[in-house]
Amino acid sequence: MKLQIKYFIIILIMPLLAFCSNKDDNIGVKKKRVPVNASERAQQAVDKGGGLLDALNKKGNTTFDFATSNPLWRATIDSLQDIPLANVDYSGGIILTDWYSKGGSESIKINVNFVSSELKTSSIVLNAFKKTCNPNSDCKIEKLDNEFSYKLKEKIFAKARQIEIEKQKKTK
């Protein structure tokens, strides 16, 4: 019985000892005093030069990662301009179109996923779907063949190359 009590106490104490740390564990960590009072925090931000409009006061070049700076993104948007877009998320790297039809019983939907911003064919994954409805309102959805996706990718990359060439001409 005493042996069981000793093991029980050791089991209880072990997790507590695991949280103990040595002073040397925090080497390189600087403690930062953050005021509790909101007005003190605001004054501290002003003293550091921070603030909502601080970017306007700074001089020099800035770097940004915005949709207009990505020729592949711009070319995709331009290539899909006649089709209604259901969801466009640059930060998530996705463009989803709504079902589109020029009349008739067939409509298409296109999903574009951006894997990288490099100008190469493996940078985007394009899936196209066709919905065919009969007069009884029975609809069948199927993935379009790779030929359609390939032609659309070619159009997108031709436009992206054109945008990139124009961009390089402007910088020279």
N, C-alpha and C positions, 0 to 999 in steps of 0.2 A: 504494500500500500504506500509506504514512504517513497519507494522508487517511482511509483506512478505520479505522486505529487511533485517530486523533483522534476520529472520529465514535463509535466504540465506547466510548471513555473518557467522552465527553460523555453518551452514553446511560446509562452506569453511574452517573455523578455526579448526573444530574438528579433521580432519585428521592430520593437522599440530601438534596439541597438542598430538596426539597419539604417535608421534615419539620422543617426549621429554622424557628424562629419568633422573633418579635420579643418583647421584654418587654412591649410595649404590647398584645399579643394577649390577655394574661391579666388585663386590667383588670376589676376587680369580682369576681374569683375569690379566695375566701379558702381558704387551706390549713388543713386540719383535722387535728390530730394524733389518730390512733386508736391506743390502746395495743395491743401485741401480746398482753400477758398478759391472760387472761380475768378474773382478779380485779380488775385495774386498770380494765378496761372496765366491769365490773359496778359498781365504786365510782363511776366517772364517770357512769353512768346514774342511780345513786342521788343523786348530787350535783345532777344536773340536774332531779331530781324525776320521772324516768321509772321505769317498772317495770310489772309485770304488773297489779297492783292499783291503780295510780295513778288510774285513772278513777273509782274508788270514793271517793277522797279529795277530788276536785275538786267544787266547788259550782257551781251554775248550770245553765242549760238546755243540753241537748245536742241535736244534730240527728242523725237516723239515717235510713237508707234501708232499712227492713226490710219484709218482705212484709205485715205487719199494718198498715202505714201507707199502703199502696196499695189504694184501694177497688176498682180494676179487677181487681187480682190476687185479692183476697179474694172478689169476686163470681164470678170464674171458677172458683175452687176450690169455692165453695158450689154453683154451678150444675152442676158435674161430680161432686158428692159421691157419687152412686150408681154411678159408673163407676170401675173400678179404674185407678189412675194408674201408668203405667210409668216415667215420668221427669218430675220436677218440679225446675226450676232457676230460682230467682228471679233470680240474678245474670245468667244467660244469657237470661232472658226467654222461657222455653219451658215448656209443659205438654204432655206426650204421654200419652194414655190407652192402656191395653191394649185388646185386642179384647174387646168386650162384647156379650153376647147374653142375651136373656131366654128363651132356649130356641129351638129351631128351627134352621134352616140359615143364617140371616143374623146377622151380627155387625157392629158398627161400631167405628171407631177415630177419635179426634179429636186433631188437633194444633193447639195455640194458640201463636202467636208474638207476643210483646209488642214493638211497635215503639217505643212511648213510654208514659209513665205518665199522660198526660193523659186526661181522660174524654171521648173522642170516638171515633167509629166507626172512624176510620183508625188508631187506636192498637193494634188487634190484627188479626192475620191468622189466620183460622180455616179449617182444611181438615178435612173429614170424609170418611171412606172406608167403603165397605160391602164386606163379604166374604160371598159366597154360595157355600156348598158343597153339592154334590149327594151322594147316597148312595155314589157311587164314590170319595169323598174328593177329587174334583176341585174346586178352589176358584177362584173368579173374584173379583178385587178391582177395584173401580171407585170413582172419586171421586163422592161424593154431589153432587146438584145444589145450586145456590146457595140455594135456598129453605130447606133444612135448616140450612145455615150461618147464614143471615140470621135465622131464628127463634131459634137458639141465641144469636147475638150480641144480639138484642133482650132475651132473658132475662138475659144477663150484664149489659147496660147498665142494665136496670131495677133489678137488684139493686145495682149499683154506685152508682146515683143514690140509692137508699134508704140505703146505707151512708154516703154522703157527707152526706146530710141529717141522719142520726143523729149523725154526727161534728160537724157544725156546731151542732146543738142542745146537745151536751155542752160545747162550747167557749164558748157564750154564757152 
